[in-house]
Amino acid sequence: MIFQKNQAKPYEEIPATQTPEYAPQSSRDDVETVVGPSVNVEGDFSSEGNIIVKGSVAGSVHTSRHLSVEMGARIMANVRAGSAMIAGEVRGNMKIKESLELASTARVLGDIEVKTMVMEAGAIICGKISMPGIEGNDNKASKKYPKKVEDNSAEGQI
């Protein structure tokens, strides 16, 4: 018997239906960056994928995807994210593009700007919450509360 190795053709094309496991993914929905419980990050932290914080981060945090801050984790920074779920502590302003969920153990010390928010009983916020979305909404008090017009025409008449 003669044994012969199969010679694979160099640069052989792989049909689209048979993509190998090691092939790069076209979507990065499942990409996650995890800051472990014993990790302390100092400085700006940015990712295009999901971020899970179990340790602590000091500096700015930015992701266009989802941010998860687990119970016991701390972020001492301003945060920008597509969406977020907070069960730990955030000391800094948060700007969340879509939705923010605060667990009962969440502690947020800073201003929040978000489209939609869910907050469990027990969560603590010390700051201003703004939810843009009302057409023509302006933050100037003069436009929010029009001047009171007094009608003096009926005074002094019996």
N, CA and C of each residue as an Amber inpcrd file, in Angstrom:
protein
   474
   0.8290000  -1.1870000   0.0000000   0.0000000   0.0000000   0.0000000
   0.8660000   1.2410000   0.0000000   0.4750000   2.1830000  -0.7390000
   1.1980000   3.4440000  -0.8050000   0.3030000   4.5100000  -0.2040000
   0.8780000   5.2190000   0.7680000   0.1420000   6.3130000   1.4000000
   0.5760000   7.6140000   0.7610000  -0.3760000   8.4060000   0.4600000
  -0.0650000   9.6600000  -0.2040000  -0.7890000  10.8020000   0.5030000
  -0.0700000  11.8810000   0.7670000  -0.6600000  13.0640000   1.3780000
  -1.4870000  13.8000000   0.3380000  -2.6560000  14.2750000   0.7590000
  -3.4380000  15.1260000  -0.1340000  -2.7960000  16.5010000  -0.1630000
  -2.5030000  16.9670000  -1.3200000  -1.8890000  18.2730000  -1.4750000
  -2.9880000  19.3170000  -1.6240000  -3.0690000  20.1850000  -0.6380000
  -4.0510000  21.2690000  -0.7210000  -3.5260000  22.3360000  -1.6650000
  -4.4010000  22.8750000  -2.4400000  -4.0050000  23.9160000  -3.3670000
  -3.7580000  25.2000000  -2.5750000  -2.6400000  25.8580000  -2.8430000
  -2.4200000  27.1260000  -2.1370000  -3.4740000  28.1430000  -2.5680000
  -3.8990000  28.9340000  -1.6200000  -4.9010000  29.9790000  -1.8520000
  -6.2190000  29.4150000  -2.3650000  -6.5540000  28.2260000  -1.9090000
  -7.8100000  27.6130000  -2.3200000  -8.9630000  28.3810000  -1.6880000
  -9.9460000  28.7070000  -2.4750000 -11.0860000  29.4570000  -1.9720000
 -11.9860000  28.5550000  -1.1510000 -12.4800000  29.0990000  -0.0620000
 -13.4070000  28.3710000   0.8060000 -14.8000000  28.8880000   0.4980000
 -15.7320000  27.9840000   0.1890000 -17.0990000  28.4370000  -0.0830000
 -17.6600000  29.1770000   1.1240000 -18.5030000  30.1630000   0.8660000
 -19.0740000  30.9910000   1.9240000 -19.8420000  30.1720000   2.9580000
 -20.3920000  29.0560000   2.5640000 -21.1590000  28.2320000   3.4910000
 -20.2580000  27.4070000   4.4020000 -18.9690000  27.3360000   4.1080000
 -18.0460000  26.5430000   4.9090000 -16.9500000  27.4290000   5.5030000
 -17.3430000  28.4730000   6.2080000 -16.3760000  29.3780000   6.8120000
 -15.7510000  28.7080000   8.0170000 -14.4220000  28.6180000   8.0690000
 -13.7800000  27.9820000   9.2120000 -13.9240000  28.8260000  10.4760000
 -13.7510000  28.1850000  11.6390000 -13.9180000  28.8650000  12.9200000
 -12.9320000  30.0030000  13.0960000 -11.7540000  29.8760000  12.5440000
 -10.7280000  30.8880000  12.7430000 -10.8810000  32.0830000  11.8150000
 -11.8310000  32.0410000  10.9110000 -12.0130000  33.1400000   9.9670000
 -12.4900000  34.3840000  10.7040000 -12.0290000  35.5620000  10.2860000
 -12.4650000  36.7910000  10.9510000 -13.9530000  37.0020000  10.7830000
 -14.5870000  37.4730000  11.8240000 -16.0280000  37.7240000  11.7940000
 -16.2900000  39.0720000  11.1490000 -17.3140000  39.1390000  10.3420000
 -17.6370000  40.3960000   9.6920000 -18.3350000  41.3360000  10.6550000
 -19.0630000  40.8000000  11.6520000 -19.6920000  41.6580000  12.6450000
 -18.9960000  41.4570000  13.9750000 -18.9440000  42.5070000  14.7460000
 -18.2400000  42.4450000  16.0190000 -19.2220000  42.5240000  17.1730000
 -20.4270000  41.9970000  17.0180000 -21.4340000  42.0490000  18.0650000
 -21.0020000  41.3010000  19.3160000 -20.2260000  40.2530000  19.1680000
 -19.8740000  39.4320000  20.3080000 -18.5120000  39.7790000  20.8980000
 -17.8630000  40.8430000  20.4160000 -16.5670000  41.2350000  20.9400000
 -16.7690000  41.8910000  22.3020000 -16.0280000  41.4230000  23.3000000
 -16.1530000  41.9820000  24.6420000 -14.7720000  42.2550000  25.2250000
 -14.6620000  43.3540000  25.9370000 -13.4770000  43.6650000  26.7020000
 -13.8750000  43.5540000  28.1610000 -13.1480000  42.7380000  28.9090000
 -13.4840000  42.5200000  30.3110000 -12.3730000  43.0930000  31.1810000
 -12.7530000  43.9710000  32.1030000 -11.8320000  44.4750000  33.1080000
 -12.1010000  43.6270000  34.3470000 -11.2030000  42.6990000  34.6260000
 -11.3950000  41.7320000  35.7050000 -11.4720000  42.3650000  37.0770000
 -11.9310000  41.5860000  38.0710000 -12.1220000  42.1210000  39.4130000
 -10.8320000  42.6090000  40.0820000  -9.6800000  42.0850000  39.6970000
  -8.4240000  42.5120000  40.3080000  -7.6870000  43.5370000  39.4490000
  -8.3270000  44.0350000  38.3840000  -7.6850000  44.9620000  37.4550000
  -8.1100000  46.4010000  37.7580000  -7.1250000  47.3070000  37.8020000
  -7.3690000  48.7360000  37.9600000  -6.8300000  49.4460000  36.7340000
  -7.7160000  50.0280000  35.9390000  -7.3170000  50.7400000  34.7270000
  -7.2780000  52.2300000  35.0330000  -6.1590000  52.8860000  34.6970000
  -6.0380000  54.3290000  34.8560000  -5.7550000  54.9400000  33.4960000
  -6.5970000  55.8880000  33.1010000  -6.4440000  56.5290000  31.7990000
  -7.7000000  56.3470000  30.9690000  -7.6790000  56.8670000  29.7580000
  -8.8300000  56.7720000  28.8630000  -8.9830000  55.3390000  28.3780000
 -10.2270000  54.8670000  28.3800000 -10.5260000  53.4840000  28.0140000
 -11.5740000  53.5250000  26.9170000 -11.2280000  53.0180000  25.7300000
 -12.1280000  53.0930000  24.5910000 -12.1870000  51.7480000  23.8830000
 -13.3840000  51.3750000  23.4170000 -13.5620000  50.1150000  22.7040000
 -14.7120000  50.2530000  21.7220000 -14.6360000  49.5100000  20.6230000
 -15.7440000  49.4770000  19.6670000 -16.6930000  48.3280000  19.9780000
 -16.3250000  47.4680000  20.8910000 -17.1690000  46.3420000  21.2750000
 -17.7820000  46.5720000  22.6390000 -18.3830000  45.5300000  23.1830000
 -18.9820000  45.5920000  24.5060000 -17.8840000  45.6400000  25.5650000
 -18.1640000  46.3310000  26.6770000 -17.2170000  46.4080000  27.7900000
 -17.9030000  45.8920000  29.0440000 -17.2260000  45.0040000  29.7500000
 -17.7130000  44.5160000  31.0380000 -16.6850000  44.9260000  32.0870000
 -17.1190000  45.6960000  33.0850000 -16.2210000  46.1450000  34.1400000
 -16.5490000  45.3850000  35.4160000 -15.5490000  44.6490000  35.9190000
 -15.6700000  43.9320000  37.1850000 -14.7090000  44.5190000  38.2100000
 -13.7160000  45.2980000  37.7440000 -12.7140000  45.9200000  38.6040000
 -12.9830000  47.4090000  38.7090000 -11.9320000  48.2310000  38.5030000
 -12.1160000  49.6780000  38.5750000 -11.4370000  50.3660000  37.3990000
 -12.0400000  51.4750000  36.9830000 -11.5220000  52.2720000  35.8720000
 -11.5150000  53.7320000  36.3090000 -10.3720000  54.4030000  36.1630000
 -10.2550000  55.8310000  36.4480000  -9.7810000  56.5150000  35.1700000
 -10.6120000  57.3510000  34.6100000 -10.3460000  57.9900000  33.3210000
 -11.6440000  57.9530000  32.5350000 -11.6320000  58.3270000  31.2980000
 -12.8820000  58.2840000  30.5190000 -13.1130000  56.8830000  29.9560000
 -14.3950000  56.5290000  29.8390000 -14.7910000  55.2290000  29.2810000
 -15.7010000  55.5030000  28.0950000 -15.3760000  54.8820000  26.9300000
 -16.1790000  55.1050000  25.7270000 -16.3380000  53.8090000  24.9600000
 -17.5850000  53.5050000  24.6080000 -17.8750000  52.4100000  23.6900000
 -19.1210000  52.7680000  22.8940000 -19.1450000  52.3610000  21.6540000
 -20.3330000  52.5980000  20.8400000 -21.3660000  51.4990000  21.0780000
 -20.9740000  50.4750000  21.8110000 -21.8490000  49.3370000  22.1100000
 -22.3250000  49.3790000  23.5590000 -22.3580000  48.2220000  24.2080000
 -22.9220000  48.0720000  25.5470000 -21.8400000  48.1040000  26.6270000
 -22.1310000  48.8050000  27.7180000 -21.2560000  48.8480000  28.8880000
 -21.9790000  48.1840000  30.0460000 -21.2980000  47.2750000  30.7070000
 -21.8570000  46.6070000  31.8820000 -20.9150000  46.8210000  33.0540000
 -21.4250000  47.3950000  34.1370000 -20.6500000  47.6130000  35.3540000
 -21.2500000  46.7040000  36.4160000 -20.5180000  45.6700000  36.7740000
 -21.0520000  44.6650000  37.6890000 -20.9910000  45.1340000  39.1360000
 -21.7420000  44.4480000  40.0030000 -21.7960000  44.7870000  41.4090000
 -20.3900000  44.7260000  42.0040000 -20.0060000  45.7540000  42.7420000
 -18.6780000  45.8250000  43.3270000 -17.6670000  46.5390000  42.4520000
 -17.9800000  46.7700000  41.1790000 -17.0790000  47.4630000  40.2540000
 -17.2540000  48.9680000  40.4080000 -16.1860000  49.7210000  40.0510000
 -16.2240000  51.1790000  40.1760000 -15.6550000  51.8250000  38.9200000
 -16.3400000  52.8660000  38.4630000 -15.8220000  53.7080000  37.3900000
 -15.7710000  55.1220000  37.9320000 -14.5770000  55.7040000  37.9690000
 -14.3970000  57.0850000  38.3820000 -14.0320000  57.8650000  37.1270000
 -15.0340000  58.1010000  36.2850000 -14.7710000  58.6990000  34.9810000
 -16.0750000  59.0950000  34.3150000 -15.9640000  59.9360000  33.2960000
 -17.1090000  60.2190000  32.4440000 -17.2900000  59.0400000  31.5010000
 -18.5470000  58.7090000  31.2160000 -18.8810000  57.5160000  30.4430000
 -19.7200000  57.9060000  29.2330000 -19.3620000  57.3410000  28.0610000
 -20.1920000  57.4360000  26.8540000 -20.3650000  56.0270000  26.3250000
 -21.6250000  55.6420000  26.0650000 -21.8880000  54.2830000  25.5840000
 -23.1670000  54.2590000  24.7650000 -23.3010000  53.2090000  23.9610000
 -24.5300000  53.0060000  23.2020000 -25.6770000  52.6260000  24.1280000
 -25.3970000  51.7060000  25.0690000 -26.3460000  51.3070000  26.1030000
 -25.5370000  50.8870000  27.3200000 -26.2040000  50.7930000  28.4830000
 -25.4500000  50.4350000  29.6880000 -26.3500000  49.7580000  30.7070000
 -25.7210000  48.8870000  31.5050000 -26.3660000  48.2590000  32.6520000
 -25.4090000  48.4580000  33.8220000 -25.8760000  49.1540000  34.8490000
 -25.0250000  49.4990000  35.9780000 -25.5420000  48.7940000  37.2320000
 -24.6620000  47.9940000  37.8580000 -24.9720000  47.3720000  39.1440000
 -23.9520000  47.8160000  40.1850000 -22.8600000  48.4650000  39.7350000
 -21.8090000  48.9440000  40.6250000 -21.9010000  50.4480000  40.8010000
 -20.7490000  51.1090000  40.8760000 -20.6900000  52.5480000  41.1410000
 -20.0510000  53.2940000  39.9880000 -20.6520000  54.4270000  39.6140000
 -20.1000000  55.3110000  38.5940000 -20.0240000  56.7080000  39.1880000
 -18.8090000  57.2650000  39.2360000 -18.5980000  58.6400000  39.6950000
 -18.1440000  59.4410000  38.4900000 -19.0930000  60.0590000  37.8230000
 -18.8110000  60.8270000  36.6160000 -20.0820000  60.9730000  35.8080000
 -20.0670000  61.8480000  34.8460000 -21.2310000  62.0640000  33.9980000
 -21.3670000  60.9360000  32.9920000 -22.6070000  60.5710000  32.6960000
 -22.8870000  59.4850000  31.7560000 -23.7080000  60.0150000  30.5950000
 -23.2760000  59.6810000  29.3770000 -24.0430000  60.0140000  28.1720000
 -24.2900000  58.6960000  27.4480000 -25.5330000  58.2210000  27.5140000
 -25.9100000  56.9320000  26.9550000 -26.8380000  57.1870000  25.7730000
 -26.4680000  56.6690000  24.6220000 -27.2140000  56.9440000  23.3910000
 -28.6180000  56.3390000  23.4020000 -28.7620000  55.1120000  23.8590000
 -30.0620000  54.4430000  23.8000000 -30.6740000  54.2120000  25.1820000
 -30.2940000  53.1030000  25.8510000 -30.9610000  52.7480000  27.1030000
 -29.9790000  52.5290000  28.2440000 -30.4330000  52.8690000  29.4420000
 -29.6570000  52.6990000  30.6570000 -30.4990000  51.9230000  31.6480000
 -29.9070000  50.8870000  32.2310000 -30.5900000  50.0990000  33.2570000
 -29.7830000  50.1970000  34.5380000 -30.4380000  50.6010000  35.6260000
 -29.7840000  50.6980000  36.9190000 -30.3440000  49.6230000  37.8370000
 -29.4680000  48.7240000  38.3000000 -29.8760000  47.6710000  39.2270000
 -30.0510000  48.2880000  40.6190000 -30.6150000  47.5380000  41.5340000
 -30.8660000  48.0470000  42.8830000 -29.5800000  48.3940000  43.6250000
 -28.4530000  47.8290000  43.2040000 -27.1670000  48.0910000  43.8450000
 -26.3890000  49.2230000  43.1740000 -26.9520000  49.8560000  42.1580000
 -26.2640000  50.9070000  41.4000000 -26.1360000  52.1900000  42.2140000
 -24.9920000  52.8400000  42.0540000 -24.7270000  54.1350000  42.6690000
 -24.1270000  55.0240000  41.5910000 -24.8330000  56.0960000  41.2180000
 -24.3520000  57.0050000  40.1860000 -24.2390000  58.3930000  40.7860000
 -23.0350000  58.9500000  40.7710000 -22.7800000  60.3010000  41.2460000
 -22.3330000  61.1310000  40.0600000 -23.2770000  61.7520000  39.3860000
 -22.9940000  62.5410000  38.1940000 -24.2560000  62.7090000  37.3760000
 -24.1790000  63.5640000  36.3860000 -25.3180000  63.8240000  35.5100000
 -25.4690000  62.7030000  34.4890000 -26.7260000  62.4330000  34.1230000
 -27.0370000  61.3690000  33.1650000 -27.8280000  61.9630000  32.0080000
 -27.4050000  61.6480000  30.7830000 -28.1790000  61.9770000  29.5880000
 -28.4460000  60.6600000  28.8810000 -29.7230000  60.3260000  28.6950000
 -30.0900000  59.0290000  28.1460000 -31.4250000  59.1330000  27.4240000
 -31.6530000  58.2440000  26.4750000 -32.9110000  58.2200000  25.7330000
 -34.0010000  57.5240000  26.5560000 -33.7120000  56.3140000  27.0740000
 -34.6600000  55.5980000  27.9280000 -33.9150000  55.0390000  29.1340000
 -34.6140000  54.9530000  30.2750000 -33.9670000  54.4900000  31.4940000
 -34.9020000  53.6040000  32.3040000 -34.3230000  52.5360000  32.8780000
 -35.0450000  51.6450000  33.7870000 -34.2610000  51.6570000  35.0870000
 -34.9550000  51.8730000  36.2020000 -34.2780000  51.9850000  37.4870000
 -34.9950000  51.1220000  38.5190000 -34.2500000  50.1830000  39.1220000
 -34.8250000  49.3370000  40.1570000 -34.8470000  50.0910000  41.4850000
 -35.7640000  49.6970000  42.3570000 -35.8430000  50.2810000  43.6880000
 -34.5450000  50.0090000  44.4300000 -34.0000000  51.0450000  45.0780000
 -32.7490000  50.9090000  45.8040000 -31.5820000  51.5620000  45.1030000
 -31.6670000  51.7940000  43.8010000 -30.5910000  52.4630000  43.0630000
 -30.5230000  53.9200000  43.5080000 -29.3130000  54.4680000  43.5480000
 -29.1180000  55.8410000  44.0110000 -28.4900000  56.6630000  42.9020000
 -29.0790000  57.8600000  42.6560000 -28.5310000  58.8110000  41.6860000
 -28.3750000  60.1470000  42.3950000 -27.1980000  60.7290000  42.2730000
 -26.9500000  62.0690000  42.7830000 -26.4740000  62.8890000  41.5920000
 -27.4120000  63.5480000  40.9320000 -27.0900000  64.2990000  39.7210000
 -28.3510000  64.5980000  38.9470000 -28.1880000  65.2170000  37.8200000
 -29.3030000  65.6210000  36.9670000 -29.5240000  64.5560000  35.8940000
 -30.7740000  64.2720000  35.5950000 -31.1130000  63.3270000  34.5270000
 -31.7970000  64.1060000  33.4170000 -31.2960000  63.9780000  32.1950000
 -31.9630000  64.5940000  31.0580000 -32.2140000  63.5230000  30.0120000
 -33.3910000  63.6090000  29.4350000 -33.8180000  62.6300000  28.4350000
 -34.2710000  63.3800000  27.1930000 -33.3400000  63.6410000  26.2690000
 -33.6990000  64.3700000  25.0570000 -34.7120000  63.5890000  24.2240000
 -35.4530000  64.3200000  23.4400000 -36.4050000  63.6460000  22.5760000
 -37.6370000  64.4730000  22.2820000 -37.8960000  65.4920000  23.1090000
 -39.0370000  66.3600000  22.8560000 -38.6240000  67.3630000  21.7950000
 -39.4040000  67.4410000  20.7350000 -39.0950000  68.3510000  19.6320000
 -39.0650000  69.7870000  20.1400000 -38.0420000  70.5130000  19.7660000
 -37.9470000  71.9260000  20.1190000 -37.6080000  72.1640000  21.5770000
 -37.2000000  71.1320000  22.3180000 -36.8610000  71.2910000  23.7250000
 -35.5730000  72.0860000  23.8510000 -35.6080000  73.1520000  24.6470000
 -34.4320000  73.9690000  24.8760000 -34.2240000  74.0710000  26.3760000
 -33.0040000  74.0550000  26.8310000 -32.7070000  74.0510000  28.2570000
 -32.8400000  75.4230000  28.9080000 -33.1450000  76.4640000  28.1690000
 -33.2690000  77.7910000  28.7490000 -34.5800000  77.9030000  29.5130000
 -34.4880000  78.3560000  30.7410000 -35.6660000  78.4590000  31.6100000
 -36.6960000  79.4120000  31.0340000 -36.2570000  80.4370000  30.3300000
 -37.1980000  81.4150000  29.7870000 -38.1310000  80.7780000  28.7610000
 -37.6620000  79.7660000  28.0600000 -38.5290000  79.1210000  27.0810000
 -39.3740000  78.0310000  27.7280000 -38.8720000  77.4320000  28.8110000
 -39.6360000  76.3900000  29.4950000 -40.8400000  76.9830000  30.2120000
 -40.6090000  78.1300000  30.8640000 -41.6560000  78.7420000  31.6700000
 -41.9080000  80.1500000  31.1480000 -42.9620000  80.3310000  30.3610000
 -43.2330000  81.6630000  29.8210000 -43.5700000  82.6360000  30.9520000
 -43.2750000  83.9150000  30.7150000 -43.5610000  84.9270000  31.7240000
 -45.0550000  84.9750000  32.0010000 -45.3740000  85.1790000  33.2710000
 -46.7770000  85.2730000  33.6890000 -47.3210000  86.6220000  33.2370000
 -48.4390000  86.5960000  32.5430000 -49.0820000  87.8100000  32.0700000
 -50.1870000  88.1480000  33.0480000 -50.0940000  89.3420000  33.6240000
 -51.1190000  89.7610000  34.5870000 -52.2050000  90.5310000  33.8660000
 -53.4310000  90.2700000  34.2580000 -54.5820000  90.9570000  33.6810000
 -55.0650000  91.9700000  34.7050000 -54.7260000  93.2300000  34.5060000
 -55.1170000  94.2940000  35.4260000 -56.3920000  94.9920000  35.0050000
 -57.0570000  94.5800000  33.9670000 -58.2280000  95.2640000  33.4430000
 -59.4230000  95.1910000  34.3780000 -59.5040000  94.1570000  35.2200000
 -60.6510000  93.9940000  36.0940000 -60.4290000  94.6060000  37.4760000
 -59.2210000  95.1100000  37.7670000 -58.9480000  95.6880000  39.0940000
 -59.7150000  96.9840000  39.3050000 -60.1820000  97.1630000  40.4980000
 -60.8520000  98.4110000  40.8690000 -62.2860000  98.5090000  40.3850000
 -62.7930000  97.5570000  39.6960000 -64.1840000  97.5990000  39.2240000
 -65.0790000  96.8430000  40.1970000 -66.2760000  97.3930000  40.4140000
 -67.2350000  96.7460000  41.3090000 -68.4280000  96.2890000  40.5440000
